[in-house]
Amino acid sequence: MIFRFVFALVFAALIAGCAAIGATSGRVVIQDQNTQVAVTFSSRDRALIEEYYGKTKKKLPPGLAKRKGGLPPGLAKRDTLPPGLQRDPLPNELEVQLTALPSGYVRVRVGQDIVLLDGRTRVVFDVIYGAAF
């Protein structure tokens, strides 16, 4: 009897743990019957962003030039952006040139990095590191 109880308890804990852990890799795609959209920066968008910020790029002092972006260390795709982290919208003159995003997704600047994220959950879907100096 106790063996069954312990087995059921361990089994329930394993199932609950599996449900609590979300996917940490793979491609994010939104689709319906007729269309499919990957939620990433396209190569065209990357080029436009790098060109836009390249116009205003300044040489940084050697100590600052080595620092990586504005994201906290280790933050990458599929992570959640911390709530207190300052994020600024991209300039409108750049945003209108970029590919339209599905509803709820936004592009923001976090320090030197450009981040594509879900505006509601703050989950990061793509990052262009060091694009905005």
N, CA, C and O atoms as a Tinker XYZ file with bonds, in Angstrom:
   532  protein
     1  N      0.822000   -1.195000    0.000000    73     2
     2  CA     0.000000    0.000000    0.000000    64     1     3
     3  C      0.868000    1.260000    0.000000    63     2     4     5
     4  O      0.640000    2.175000   -0.792000    81     3
     5  N      1.845000    1.302000    0.876000    73     3     6
     6  CA     2.724000    2.473000    0.937000    64     5     7
     7  C      3.514000    2.607000   -0.359000    63     6     8     9
     8  O      3.771000    3.723000   -0.808000    81     7
     9  N      3.902000    1.487000   -0.967000    73     7    10
    10  CA     4.630000    1.526000   -2.233000    64     9    11
    11  C      3.785000    2.214000   -3.308000    63    10    12    13
    12  O      4.302000    3.030000   -4.070000    81    11
    13  N      2.513000    1.896000   -3.372000    73    11    14
    14  CA     1.622000    2.524000   -4.359000    64    13    15
    15  C      1.502000    4.030000   -4.110000    63    14    16    17
    16  O      1.510000    4.827000   -5.048000    81    15
    17  N      1.392000    4.398000   -2.858000    73    15    18
    18  CA     1.282000    5.815000   -2.517000    64    17    19
    19  C      2.552000    6.569000   -2.922000    63    18    20    21
    20  O      2.470000    7.632000   -3.537000    81    19
    21  N      3.711000    6.030000   -2.584000    73    19    22
    22  CA     4.985000    6.665000   -2.928000    64    21    23
    23  C      5.145000    6.722000   -4.448000    63    22    24    25
    24  O      5.584000    7.736000   -4.990000    81    23
    25  N      4.791000    5.639000   -5.129000    73    23    26
    26  CA     4.883000    5.607000   -6.592000    64    25    27
    27  C      3.983000    6.680000   -7.209000    63    26    28    29
    28  O      4.406000    7.397000   -8.116000    81    27
    29  N      2.758000    6.792000   -6.725000    73    27    30
    30  CA     1.826000    7.795000   -7.249000    64    29    31
    31  C      2.338000    9.207000   -6.975000    63    30    32    33
    32  O      2.215000   10.091000   -7.823000    81    31
    33  N      2.907000    9.418000   -5.801000    73    31    34
    34  CA     3.444000   10.728000   -5.443000    64    33    35
    35  C      4.630000   11.106000   -6.341000    63    34    36    37
    36  O      4.703000   12.236000   -6.825000    81    35
    37  N      5.549000   10.176000   -6.563000    73    35    38
    38  CA     6.706000   10.426000   -7.430000    64    37    39
    39  C      6.246000   10.665000   -8.866000    63    38    40    41
    40  O      6.747000   11.568000   -9.537000    81    39
    41  N      5.306000    9.869000   -9.334000    73    39    42
    42  CA     4.782000   10.020000  -10.691000    64    41    43
    43  C      4.125000   11.392000  -10.868000    63    42    44    45
    44  O      4.337000   12.052000  -11.886000    81    43
    45  N      3.338000   11.821000   -9.895000    73    43    46
    46  CA     2.677000   13.126000   -9.970000    64    45    47
    47  C      3.708000   14.255000   -9.979000    63    46    48    49
    48  O      3.552000   15.233000  -10.710000    81    47
    49  N      4.751000   14.123000   -9.175000    73    47    50
    50  CA     5.797000   15.147000   -9.143000    64    49    51
    51  C      6.529000   15.227000  -10.482000    63    50    52    53
    52  O      6.848000   16.319000  -10.951000    81    51
    53  N      6.794000   14.085000  -11.091000    73    51    54
    54  CA     7.458000   14.080000  -12.398000    64    53    55
    55  C      6.595000   14.728000  -13.468000    63    54    56    57
    56  O      7.089000   15.513000  -14.277000    81    55
    57  N      5.327000   14.408000  -13.475000    73    55    58
    58  CA     4.410000   14.985000  -14.463000    64    57    59
    59  C      4.292000   16.496000  -14.251000    63    58    60    61
    60  O      4.303000   17.256000  -15.220000    81    59
    61  N      4.181000   16.935000  -13.007000    73    59    62
    62  CA     4.069000   18.368000  -12.721000    64    61    63
    63  C      5.340000   19.101000  -13.141000    63    62    64    65
    64  O      5.268000   20.213000  -13.663000    81    63
    65  N      6.492000   18.494000  -12.920000    73    63    66
    66  CA     7.757000   19.107000  -13.328000    64    65    67
    67  C      7.860000   19.247000  -14.830000    63    66    68    69
    68  O      8.351000   20.261000  -15.327000    81    67
    69  N      7.404000   18.245000  -15.560000    73    67    70
    70  CA     7.432000   18.313000  -17.028000    64    69    71
    71  C      6.518000   19.419000  -17.538000    63    70    72    73
    72  O      6.862000   20.115000  -18.493000    81    71
    73  N      5.381000   19.583000  -16.926000    73    71    74
    74  CA     4.435000   20.608000  -17.368000    64    73    75
    75  C      4.943000   22.010000  -17.045000    63    74    76    77
    76  O      4.630000   22.964000  -17.758000    81    75
    77  N      5.724000   22.139000  -15.974000    73    75    78
    78  CA     6.200000   23.455000  -15.552000    64    77    79
    79  C      7.344000   23.974000  -16.415000    63    78    80    81
    80  O      7.550000   25.184000  -16.506000    81    79
    81  N      8.087000   23.073000  -17.047000    73    79    82
    82  CA     9.230000   23.484000  -17.858000    64    81    83
    83  C      8.767000   23.736000  -19.280000    63    82    84    85
    84  O      8.198000   22.853000  -19.923000    81    83
    85  N      9.010000   24.944000  -19.770000    73    83    86
    86  CA     8.622000   25.296000  -21.132000    64    85    87
    87  C      9.698000   24.906000  -22.126000    63    86    88    89
    88  O     10.791000   24.495000  -21.737000    81    87
    89  N      9.392000   25.035000  -23.404000    73    87    90
    90  CA    10.356000   24.752000  -24.452000    64    89    91
    91  C     11.479000   25.783000  -24.401000    63    90    92    93
    92  O     11.225000   26.974000  -24.224000    81    91
    93  N     12.716000   25.326000  -24.555000    73    91    94
    94  CA    13.852000   26.242000  -24.504000    64    93    95
    95  C     14.626000   26.289000  -25.808000    63    94    96    97
    96  O     15.652000   26.964000  -25.888000    81    95
    97  N     14.169000   25.606000  -26.805000    73    95    98
    98  CA    14.846000   25.677000  -28.092000    64    97    99
    99  C     13.826000   25.492000  -29.196000    63    98   100   101
   100  O     12.660000   25.180000  -28.951000    81    99
   101  N     14.286000   25.691000  -30.397000    73    99   102
   102  CA    13.384000   25.521000  -31.524000    64   101   103
   103  C     13.000000   26.846000  -32.126000    63   102   104   105
   104  O     13.408000   27.905000  -31.649000    81   103
   105  N     12.222000   26.780000  -33.163000    73   103   106
   106  CA    11.806000   27.948000  -33.920000    64   105   107
   107  C     10.397000   28.321000  -33.531000    63   106   108   109
   108  O      9.562000   27.443000  -33.315000    81   107
   109  N     10.117000   29.594000  -33.437000    73   107   110
   110  CA     8.777000   30.051000  -33.096000    64   109   111
   111  C      8.065000   30.415000  -34.383000    63   110   112   113
   112  O      8.537000   31.260000  -35.144000    81   111
   113  N      6.931000   29.779000  -34.624000    73   111   114
   114  CA     6.173000   30.007000  -35.847000    64   113   115
   115  C      4.717000   30.211000  -35.481000    63   114   116   117
   116  O      4.158000   29.471000  -34.672000    81   115
   117  N      4.109000   31.221000  -36.084000    73   115   118
   118  CA     2.676000   31.444000  -35.924000    64   117   119
   119  C      2.037000   31.083000  -37.250000    63   118   120   121
   120  O      2.460000   31.566000  -38.301000    81   119
   121  N      1.024000   30.239000  -37.205000    73   119   122
   122  CA     0.417000   29.823000  -38.466000    64   121   123
   123  C     -1.083000   29.646000  -38.332000    63   122   124   125
   124  O     -1.609000   29.417000  -37.243000    81   123
   125  N     -1.752000   29.758000  -39.462000    73   123   126
   126  CA    -3.163000   29.408000  -39.558000    64   125   127
   127  C     -3.308000   28.538000  -40.797000    63   126   128   129
   128  O     -2.319000   27.984000  -41.277000    81   127
   129  N     -4.506000   28.406000  -41.319000    73   127   130
   130  CA    -4.725000   27.503000  -42.447000    64   129   131
   131  C     -3.978000   27.934000  -43.704000    63   130   132   133
   132  O     -3.571000   27.082000  -44.494000    81   131
   133  N     -3.791000   29.229000  -43.906000    73   131   134
   134  CA    -3.224000   29.713000  -45.163000    64   133   135
   135  C     -1.818000   30.287000  -45.075000    63   134   136   137
   136  O     -1.110000   30.331000  -46.082000    81   135
   137  N     -1.402000   30.723000  -43.908000    73   135   138
   138  CA    -0.105000   31.392000  -43.802000    64   137   139
   139  C      0.705000   30.869000  -42.629000    63   138   140   141
   140  O      0.184000   30.252000  -41.700000    81   139
   141  N      2.004000   31.142000  -42.709000    73   139   142
   142  CA     2.923000   30.760000  -41.642000    64   141   143
   143  C      3.959000   31.872000  -41.502000    63   142   144   145
   144  O      4.554000   32.291000  -42.495000    81   143
   145  N      4.177000   32.348000  -40.288000    73   143   146
   146  CA     5.104000   33.451000  -40.049000    64   145   147
   147  C      6.101000   33.036000  -38.973000    63   146   148   149
   148  O      5.708000   32.637000  -37.877000    81   147
   149  N      7.397000   33.131000  -39.287000    73   147   150
   150  CA     8.435000   32.875000  -38.289000    64   149   151
   151  C      8.689000   34.178000  -37.537000    63   150   152   153
   152  O      8.828000   35.237000  -38.148000    81   151
   153  N      8.750000   34.096000  -36.216000    73   151   154
   154  CA     8.962000   35.293000  -35.399000    64   153   155
   155  C     10.462000   35.432000  -35.134000    63   154   156   157
   156  O     10.969000   35.000000  -34.099000    81   155
   157  N     11.160000   36.048000  -36.100000    73   155   158
   158  CA    12.595000   36.322000  -36.001000    64   157   159
   159  C     12.892000   37.584000  -36.801000    63   158   160   161
   160  O     12.039000   38.084000  -37.534000    81   159
   161  N     14.102000   38.086000  -36.650000    73   159   162
   162  CA    14.539000   39.176000  -37.508000    64   161   163
   163  C     14.893000   38.577000  -38.860000    63   162   164   165
   164  O     15.700000   37.650000  -38.928000    81   163
   165  N     14.310000   39.083000  -39.926000    73   163   166
   166  CA    14.692000   38.621000  -41.265000    64   165   167
   167  C     16.056000   39.213000  -41.602000    63   166   168   169
   168  O     16.500000   40.162000  -40.957000    81   167
   169  N     16.714000   38.657000  -42.604000    73   167   170
   170  CA    18.017000   39.203000  -42.998000    64   169   171
   171  C     17.862000   40.642000  -43.492000    63   170   172   173
   172  O     18.757000   41.463000  -43.295000    81   171
   173  N     16.738000   40.951000  -44.130000    73   171   174
   174  CA    16.465000   42.325000  -44.586000    64   173   175
   175  C     16.326000   43.259000  -43.384000    63   174   176   177
   176  O     16.894000   44.352000  -43.370000    81   175
   177  N     15.559000   42.817000  -42.365000    73   175   178
   178  CA    15.389000   43.634000  -41.160000    64   177   179
   179  C     16.728000   43.858000  -40.455000    63   178   180   181
   180  O     17.020000   44.967000  -40.007000    81   179
   181  N     17.537000   42.803000  -40.360000    73   179   182
   182  CA    18.860000   42.935000  -39.731000    64   181   183
   183  C     19.698000   43.983000  -40.460000    63   182   184   185
   184  O     20.334000   44.833000  -39.837000    81   183
   185  N     19.687000   43.906000  -41.794000    73   183   186
   186  CA    20.477000   44.853000  -42.589000    64   185   187
   187  C     19.982000   46.286000  -42.386000    63   186   188   189
   188  O     20.787000   47.205000  -42.239000    81   187
   189  N     18.656000   46.480000  -42.378000    73   187   190
   190  CA    18.100000   47.823000  -42.177000    64   189   191
   191  C     18.454000   48.377000  -40.798000    63   190   192   193
   192  O     18.806000   49.548000  -40.664000    81   191
   193  N     18.359000   47.532000  -39.784000    73   191   194
   194  CA    18.676000   47.958000  -38.413000    64   193   195
   195  C     20.157000   48.309000  -38.296000    63   194   196   197
   196  O     20.513000   49.347000  -37.739000    81   195
   197  N     21.013000   47.439000  -38.823000    73   195   198
   198  CA    22.449000   47.701000  -38.737000    64   197   199
   199  C     22.834000   48.943000  -39.539000    63   198   200   201
   200  O     23.709000   49.703000  -39.126000    81   199
   201  N     22.182000   49.149000  -40.685000    73   199   202
   202  CA    22.451000   50.350000  -41.486000    64   201   203
   203  C     21.985000   51.604000  -40.740000    63   202   204   205
   204  O     22.697000   52.608000  -40.699000    81   203
   205  N     20.790000   51.541000  -40.153000    73   203   206
   206  CA    20.243000   52.699000  -39.439000    64   205   207
   207  C     21.151000   53.098000  -38.280000    63   206   208   209
   208  O     21.524000   54.264000  -38.150000    81   207
   209  N     21.503000   52.137000  -37.446000    73   207   210
   210  CA    22.332000   52.459000  -36.287000    64   209   211
   211  C     23.793000   52.661000  -36.669000    63   210   212   213
   212  O     24.544000   53.292000  -35.925000    81   211
   213  N     24.203000   52.136000  -37.817000    73   211   214
   214  CA    25.575000   52.335000  -38.289000    64   213   215
   215  C     25.854000   53.781000  -38.636000    63   214   216   217
   216  O     26.993000   54.241000  -38.555000    81   215
   217  N     24.808000   54.498000  -39.025000    73   215   218
   218  CA    24.965000   55.918000  -39.371000    64   217   219
   219  C     25.346000   56.744000  -38.149000    63   218   220   221
   220  O     26.056000   57.743000  -38.263000    81   219
   221  N     24.873000   56.322000  -36.983000    73   219   222
   222  CA    25.130000   57.093000  -35.768000    64   221   223
   223  C     26.174000   56.433000  -34.874000    63   222   224   225
   224  O     26.416000   56.896000  -33.760000    81   223
   225  N     26.798000   55.346000  -35.356000    73   223   226
   226  CA    27.783000   54.635000  -34.542000    64   225   227
   227  C     28.973000   55.521000  -34.236000    63   226   228   229
   228  O     29.490000   56.217000  -35.110000    81   227
   229  N     29.395000   55.486000  -32.997000    73   227   230
   230  CA    30.563000   56.251000  -32.584000    64   229   231
   231  C     31.599000   55.265000  -32.063000    63   230   232   233
   232  O     31.260000   54.192000  -31.564000    81   231
   233  N     32.847000   55.640000  -32.186000    73   231   234
   234  CA    33.910000   54.823000  -31.606000    64   233   235
   235  C     33.812000   54.913000  -30.087000    63   234   236   237
   236  O     33.723000   56.002000  -29.520000    81   235
   237  N     33.829000   53.759000  -29.445000    73   235   238
   238  CA    33.772000   53.727000  -27.987000    64   237   239
   239  C     35.178000   53.589000  -27.419000    63   238   240   241
   240  O     36.069000   53.067000  -28.088000    81   239
   241  N     35.379000   54.051000  -26.197000    73   239   242
   242  CA    36.661000   53.815000  -25.540000    64   241   243
   243  C     36.903000   52.308000  -25.425000    63   242   244   245
   244  O     35.941000   51.544000  -25.343000    81   243
   245  N     38.180000   51.859000  -25.416000    73   243   246
   246  CA    38.484000   50.425000  -25.414000    64   245   247
   247  C     37.774000   49.623000  -24.326000    63   246   248   249
   248  O     37.340000   48.501000  -24.585000    81   247
   249  N     37.646000   50.167000  -23.121000    73   247   250
   250  CA    36.982000   49.429000  -22.038000    64   249   251
   251  C     35.514000   49.190000  -22.314000    63   250   252   253
   252  O     34.992000   48.111000  -22.032000    81   251
   253  N     34.841000   50.193000  -22.867000    73   251   254
   254  CA    33.419000   50.054000  -23.175000    64   253   255
   255  C     33.189000   49.254000  -24.444000    63   254   256   257
   256  O     32.162000   48.586000  -24.573000    81   255
   257  N     34.122000   49.307000  -25.380000    73   255   258
   258  CA    33.959000   48.595000  -26.644000    64   257   259
   259  C     33.897000   47.095000  -26.424000    63   258   260   261
   260  O     33.288000   46.378000  -27.218000    81   259
   261  N     34.522000   46.608000  -25.354000    73   259   262
   262  CA    34.532000   45.172000  -25.082000    64   261   263
   263  C     33.248000   44.696000  -24.424000    63   262   264   265
   264  O     32.935000   43.506000  -24.470000    81   263
   265  N     32.504000   45.604000  -23.813000    73   263   266
   266  CA    31.258000   45.219000  -23.150000    64   265   267
   267  C     30.246000   44.789000  -24.175000    63   266   268   269
   268  O     30.159000   45.368000  -25.257000    81   267
   269  N     29.477000   43.772000  -23.839000    73   267   270
   270  CA    28.495000   43.249000  -24.774000    64   269   271
   271  C     27.122000   43.813000  -24.462000    63   270   272   273
   272  O     26.553000   43.523000  -23.409000    81   271
   273  N     26.590000   44.609000  -25.361000    73   271   274
   274  CA    25.196000   45.035000  -25.342000    64   273   275
   275  C     24.667000   45.521000  -24.020000    63   274   276   277
   276  O     25.427000   45.900000  -23.128000    81   275
   277  N     23.332000   45.506000  -23.898000    73   275   278
   278  CA    22.681000   45.971000  -22.695000    64   277   279
   279  C     21.912000   44.871000  -21.998000    63   278   280   281
   280  O     21.333000   45.096000  -20.936000    81   279
   281  N     21.897000   43.672000  -22.585000    73   279   282
   282  CA    21.180000   42.571000  -21.956000    64   281   283
   283  C     21.979000   42.035000  -20.782000    63   282   284   285
   284  O     23.210000   42.037000  -20.819000    81   283
   285  N     21.295000   41.575000  -19.737000    73   283   286
   286  CA    22.008000   40.966000  -18.621000    64   285   287
   287  C     22.811000   39.762000  -19.107000    63   286   288   289
   288  O     22.416000   39.119000  -20.079000    81   287
   289  N     23.926000   39.441000  -18.456000    73   287   290
   290  CA    24.744000   38.305000  -18.881000    64   289   291
   291  C     23.913000   37.029000  -18.965000    63   290   292   293
   292  O     23.138000   36.718000  -18.060000    81   291
   293  N     24.083000   36.301000  -20.053000    73   291   294
   294  CA    23.411000   35.022000  -20.215000    64   293   295
   295  C     22.009000   35.104000  -20.784000    63   294   296   297
   296  O     21.427000   34.067000  -21.103000    81   295
   297  N     21.444000   36.290000  -20.926000    73   295   298
   298  CA    20.086000   36.394000  -21.458000    64   297   299
   299  C     20.123000   36.206000  -22.966000    63   298   300   301
   300  O     20.907000   36.851000  -23.662000    81   299
   301  N     19.283000   35.332000  -23.457000    73   299   302
   302  CA    19.279000   35.020000  -24.884000    64   301   303
   303  C     17.871000   34.665000  -25.323000    63   302   304   305
   304  O     16.908000   34.850000  -24.579000    81   303
   305  N     17.766000   34.156000  -26.533000    73   303   306
   306  CA    16.469000   33.754000  -27.064000    64   305   307
   307  C     15.785000   32.796000  -26.101000    63   306   308   309
   308  O     16.435000   31.972000  -25.458000    81   307
   309  N     14.482000   32.915000  -26.012000    73   307   310
   310  CA    13.600000   32.075000  -25.205000    64   309   311
   311  C     13.667000   32.392000  -23.721000    63   310   312   313
   312  O     12.978000   31.749000  -22.928000    81   311
   313  N     14.488000   33.377000  -23.319000    73   311   314
   314  CA    14.501000   33.826000  -21.928000    64   313   315
   315  C     13.459000   34.926000  -21.759000    63   314   316   317
   316  O     12.957000   35.477000  -22.738000    81   315
   317  N     13.145000   35.235000  -20.516000    73   315   318
   318  CA    12.203000   36.315000  -20.232000    64   317   319
   319  C     12.985000   37.557000  -19.839000    63   318   320   321
   320  O     13.867000   37.503000  -18.983000    81   319
   321  N     12.657000   38.668000  -20.467000    73   319   322
   322  CA    13.305000   39.936000  -20.156000    64   321   323
   323  C     12.900000   40.353000  -18.743000    63   322   324   325
   324  O     11.705000   40.392000  -18.449000    81   323
   325  N     13.848000   40.666000  -17.859000    73   323   326
   326  CA    13.497000   41.074000  -16.496000    64   325   327
   327  C     12.594000   42.311000  -16.510000    63   326   328   329
   328  O     12.770000   43.190000  -17.354000    81   327
   329  N     11.628000   42.391000  -15.586000    73   327   330
   330  CA    10.656000   43.479000  -15.604000    64   329   331
   331  C     11.250000   44.869000  -15.412000    63   330   332   333
   332  O     10.703000   45.824000  -15.963000    81   331
   333  N     12.324000   45.036000  -14.671000    73   331   334
   334  CA    12.861000   46.365000  -14.413000    64   333   335
   335  C     13.832000   46.870000  -15.464000    63   334   336   337
   336  O     14.286000   48.011000  -15.387000    81   335
   337  N     14.155000   46.046000  -16.435000    73   335   338
   338  CA    15.148000   46.406000  -17.443000    64   337   339
   339  C     14.610000   47.476000  -18.381000    63   338   340   341
   340  O     13.511000   47.337000  -18.918000    81   339
   341  N     15.375000   48.540000  -18.581000    73   339   342
   342  CA    14.923000   49.631000  -19.460000    64   341   343
   343  C     14.939000   49.167000  -20.906000    63   342   344   345
   344  O     15.936000   48.635000  -21.395000    81   343
   345  N     13.822000   49.378000  -21.574000    73   343   346
   346  CA    13.723000   49.067000  -23.001000    64   345   347
   347  C     13.067000   50.247000  -23.695000    63   346   348   349
   348  O     12.082000   50.805000  -23.212000    81   347
   349  N     13.624000   50.611000  -24.821000    73   347   350
   350  CA    13.127000   51.759000  -25.572000    64   349   351
   351  C     12.601000   51.287000  -26.921000    63   350   352   353
   352  O     13.204000   50.414000  -27.546000    81   351
   353  N     11.486000   51.851000  -27.377000    73   351   354
   354  CA    10.981000   51.476000  -28.704000    64   353   355
   355  C     11.963000   51.937000  -29.780000    63   354   356   357
   356  O     12.711000   52.894000  -29.582000    81   355
   357  N     11.950000   51.249000  -30.916000    73   355   358
   358  CA    12.787000   51.675000  -32.035000    64   357   359
   359  C     12.230000   52.975000  -32.598000    63   358   360   361
   360  O     11.027000   53.220000  -32.503000    81   359
   361  N     13.076000   53.805000  -33.177000    73   359   362
   362  CA    12.581000   55.041000  -33.793000    64   361   363
   363  C     11.541000   54.719000  -34.870000    63   362   364   365
   364  O     11.687000   53.745000  -35.609000    81   363
   365  N     10.509000   55.531000  -34.953000    73   363   366
   366  CA     9.422000   55.284000  -35.902000    64   365   367
   367  C      9.920000   55.247000  -37.344000    63   366   368   369
   368  O      9.430000   54.453000  -38.147000    81   367
   369  N     10.894000   56.104000  -37.681000    73   367   370
   370  CA    11.402000   56.117000  -39.055000    64   369   371
   371  C     12.082000   54.800000  -39.429000    63   370   372   373
   372  O     12.149000   54.457000  -40.609000    81   371
   373  N     12.587000   54.059000  -38.444000    73   371   374
   374  CA    13.143000   52.728000  -38.695000    64   373   375
   375  C     12.035000   51.683000  -38.686000    63   374   376   377
   376  O     11.977000   50.825000  -39.567000    81   375
   377  N     11.166000   51.756000  -37.700000    73   375   378
   378  CA    10.110000   50.745000  -37.524000    64   377   379
   379  C      9.232000   50.612000  -38.766000    63   378   380   381
   380  O      8.842000   49.499000  -39.119000    81   379
   381  N      8.911000   51.717000  -39.435000    73   379   382
   382  CA     8.025000   51.651000  -40.605000    64   381   383
   383  C      8.687000   50.955000  -41.791000    63   382   384   385
   384  O      7.994000   50.509000  -42.706000    81   383
   385  N     10.013000   50.855000  -41.791000    73   383   386
   386  CA    10.719000   50.173000  -42.876000    64   385   387
   387  C     10.803000   48.665000  -42.663000    63   386   388   389
   388  O     11.045000   47.916000  -43.609000    81   387
   389  N     10.606000   48.223000  -41.429000    73   387   390
   390  CA    10.785000   46.811000  -41.084000    64   389   391
   391  C      9.525000   46.004000  -41.368000    63   390   392   393
   392  O      8.430000   46.553000  -41.496000    81   391
   393  N      9.702000   44.690000  -41.463000    73   391   394
   394  CA     8.593000   43.775000  -41.690000    64   393   395
   395  C      7.575000   43.893000  -40.563000    63   394   396   397
   396  O      7.947000   43.991000  -39.393000    81   395
   397  N      6.294000   43.884000  -40.913000    73   395   398
   398  CA     5.234000   43.957000  -39.897000    64   397   399
   399  C      5.285000   42.716000  -39.010000    63   398   400   401
   400  O      5.518000   41.604000  -39.484000    81   399
   401  N      5.065000   42.929000  -37.722000    73   399   402
   402  CA     5.077000   41.824000  -36.757000    64   401   403
   403  C      3.656000   41.375000  -36.454000    63   402   404   405
   404  O      2.716000   42.158000  -36.590000    81   403
   405  N      3.490000   40.105000  -36.041000    73   403   406
   406  CA     2.172000   39.668000  -35.580000    64   405   407
   407  C      1.753000   40.482000  -34.355000    63   406   408   409
   408  O      2.598000   41.033000  -33.650000    81   407
   409  N      0.478000   40.551000  -34.113000    73   407   410
   410  CA    -0.065000   41.305000  -32.990000    64   409   411
   411  C      0.564000   40.850000  -31.673000    63   410   412   413
   412  O      0.693000   39.652000  -31.417000    81   411
   413  N      0.951000   41.811000  -30.851000    73   411   414
   414  CA     1.498000   41.498000  -29.530000    64   413   415
   415  C      3.014000   41.430000  -29.481000    63   414   416   417
   416  O      3.586000   41.407000  -28.391000    81   415
   417  N      3.683000   41.398000  -30.625000    73   415   418
   418  CA     5.144000   41.321000  -30.659000    64   417   419
   419  C      5.719000   42.708000  -30.909000    63   418   420   421
   420  O      5.142000   43.503000  -31.651000    81   419
   421  N      6.863000   42.997000  -30.284000    73   419   422
   422  CA     7.480000   44.315000  -30.410000    64   421   423
   423  C      8.992000   44.179000  -30.584000    63   422   424   425
   424  O      9.603000   43.191000  -30.175000    81   423
   425  N      9.565000   45.198000  -31.199000    73   423   426
   426  CA    11.019000   45.322000  -31.286000    64   425   427
   427  C     11.414000   46.470000  -30.369000    63   426   428   429
   428  O     10.819000   47.546000  -30.432000    81   427
   429  N     12.407000   46.254000  -29.523000    73   427   430
   430  CA    12.857000   47.293000  -28.603000    64   429   431
   431  C     14.380000   47.328000  -28.570000    63   430   432   433
   432  O     15.051000   46.371000  -28.957000    81   431
   433  N     14.902000   48.448000  -28.102000    73   431   434
   434  CA    16.338000   48.568000  -27.880000    64   433   435
   435  C     16.586000   48.423000  -26.389000    63   434   436   437
   436  O     15.975000   49.112000  -25.572000    81   435
   437  N     17.494000   47.513000  -26.048000    73   435   438
   438  CA    17.913000   47.327000  -24.658000    64   437   439
   439  C     19.418000   47.562000  -24.638000    63   438   440   441
   440  O     20.197000   46.692000  -25.027000    81   439
   441  N     19.817000   48.737000  -24.186000    73   439   442
   442  CA    21.241000   49.087000  -24.243000    64   441   443
   443  C     21.695000   49.145000  -25.687000    63   442   444   445
   444  O     21.181000   49.939000  -26.475000    81   443
   445  N     22.661000   48.303000  -26.038000    73   443   446
   446  CA    23.190000   48.265000  -27.403000    64   445   447
   447  C     22.520000   47.197000  -28.258000    63   446   448   449
   448  O     22.824000   47.078000  -29.444000    81   447
   449  N     21.624000   46.431000  -27.681000    73   447   450
   450  CA    21.010000   45.301000  -28.381000    64   449   451
   451  C     19.606000   45.636000  -28.866000    63   450   452   453
   452  O     18.889000   46.414000  -28.237000    81   451
   453  N     19.224000   45.041000  -29.989000    73   451   454
   454  CA    17.863000   45.155000  -30.496000    64   453   455
   455  C     17.195000   43.810000  -30.240000    63   454   456   457
   456  O     17.707000   42.766000  -30.644000    81   455
   457  N     16.053000   43.843000  -29.569000    73   455   458
   458  CA    15.393000   42.623000  -29.103000    64   457   459
   459  C     13.992000   42.532000  -29.692000    63   458   460   461
   460  O     13.253000   43.517000  -29.713000    81   459
   461  N     13.633000   41.346000  -30.168000    73   459   462
   462  CA    12.281000   41.052000  -30.639000    64   461   463
   463  C     11.633000   40.207000  -29.556000    63   462   464   465
   464  O     12.124000   39.127000  -29.228000    81   463
   465  N     10.530000   40.696000  -28.998000    73   463   466
   466  CA     9.917000   39.972000  -27.886000    64   465   467
   467  C      8.406000   40.043000  -27.922000    63   466   468   469
   468  O      7.810000   40.867000  -28.616000    81   467
   469  N      7.806000   39.148000  -27.150000    73   467   470
   470  CA     6.359000   39.166000  -26.949000    64   469   471
   471  C      6.093000   40.273000  -25.938000    63   470   472   473
   472  O      6.592000   40.220000  -24.814000    81   471
   473  N      5.319000   41.263000  -26.324000    73   471   474
   474  CA     5.073000   42.412000  -25.461000    64   473   475
   475  C      4.346000   42.074000  -24.176000    63   474   476   477
   476  O      4.491000   42.790000  -23.185000    81   475
   477  N      3.571000   41.010000  -24.165000    73   475   478
   478  CA     2.815000   40.638000  -22.961000    64   477   479
   479  C      3.662000   39.824000  -21.992000    63   478   480   481
   480  O      3.689000   40.116000  -20.796000    81   479
   481  N      4.356000   38.802000  -22.500000    73   479   482
   482  CA     5.102000   37.897000  -21.624000    64   481   483
   483  C      6.566000   38.283000  -21.452000    63   482   484   485
   484  O      7.234000   37.769000  -20.554000    81   483
   485  N      7.083000   39.188000  -22.303000    73   483   486
   486  CA     8.480000   39.617000  -22.315000    64   485   487
   487  C      9.437000   38.480000  -22.675000    63   486   488   489
   488  O     10.620000   38.546000  -22.340000    81   487
   489  N      8.946000   37.437000  -23.354000    73   487   490
   490  CA     9.814000   36.353000  -23.810000    64   489   491
   491  C     10.577000   36.833000  -25.044000    63   490   492   493
   492  O      9.983000   37.359000  -25.985000    81   491
   493  N     11.890000   36.647000  -25.030000    73   491   494
   494  CA    12.765000   37.088000  -26.117000    64   493   495
   495  C     12.741000   36.052000  -27.235000    63   494   496   497
   496  O     12.979000   34.869000  -26.994000    81   495
   497  N     12.452000   36.497000  -28.464000    73   495   498
   498  CA    12.419000   35.591000  -29.608000    64   497   499
   499  C     13.638000   35.726000  -30.500000    63   498   500   501
   500  O     14.025000   34.763000  -31.162000    81   499
   501  N     14.249000   36.897000  -30.533000    73   499   502
   502  CA    15.456000   37.081000  -31.339000    64   501   503
   503  C     16.200000   38.309000  -30.825000    63   502   504   505
   504  O     15.602000   39.218000  -30.250000    81   503
   505  N     17.516000   38.321000  -31.043000    73   503   506
   506  CA    18.354000   39.423000  -30.571000    64   505   507
   507  C     19.387000   39.755000  -31.644000    63   506   508   509
   508  O     19.969000   38.858000  -32.254000    81   507
   509  N     19.606000   41.034000  -31.868000    73   507   510
   510  CA    20.745000   41.493000  -32.665000    64   509   511
   511  C     21.680000   42.168000  -31.666000    63   510   512   513
   512  O     21.433000   43.294000  -31.235000    81   511
   513  N     22.750000   41.472000  -31.305000    73   511   514
   514  CA    23.666000   41.972000  -30.280000    64   513   515
   515  C     24.518000   43.123000  -30.809000    63   514   516   517
   516  O     25.067000   43.051000  -31.908000    81   515
   517  N     24.619000   44.172000  -30.017000    73   515   518
   518  CA    25.525000   45.276000  -30.303000    64   517   519
   519  C     25.190000   46.117000  -31.519000    63   518   520   521
   520  O     26.068000   46.810000  -32.034000    81   519
   521  N     23.966000   46.084000  -31.994000    73   519   522
   522  CA    23.600000   46.826000  -33.210000    64   521   523
   523  C     23.452000   48.318000  -32.947000    63   522   524   525
   524  O     23.733000   49.131000  -33.827000    81   523
   525  N     23.018000   48.685000  -31.757000    73   523   526
   526  CA    22.723000   50.095000  -31.458000    64   525   527
   527  C     23.763000   50.659000  -30.501000    63   526   528   529
   528  O     23.732000   50.374000  -29.304000    81   527
   529  N     24.660000   51.440000  -31.017000    73   527   530
   530  CA    25.674000   52.067000  -30.161000    64   529   531
   531  C     25.261000   53.460000  -29.826000    63   530   532
   532  O     25.978000   54.162000  -29.113000    81   531
